[in-house]
């Protein structure tokens, strides 16, 4: 079974309207933060990614990334 990634993000007052609903334009920012944190957890951070041997592989669960296209083994 795969591990579920979660990242808690605090919604700031300026990102909500007067009915306490998050403005739609901020969801893309939340997605970017979550994707960055996922990458950081998978690779161990930028410094460890640049330093040496990767702790991760593009080959996961039978799929491979080749020439920009996802292929199934």
Protein Blocks (a to p, Z undefined) as FASTA:
>chain_A
ZZdddddddddfklpcfkopacfklmmmmmmmmmmmmmmmmnopjklmmmmccfbdfbgg
hiaceehiacdZZ
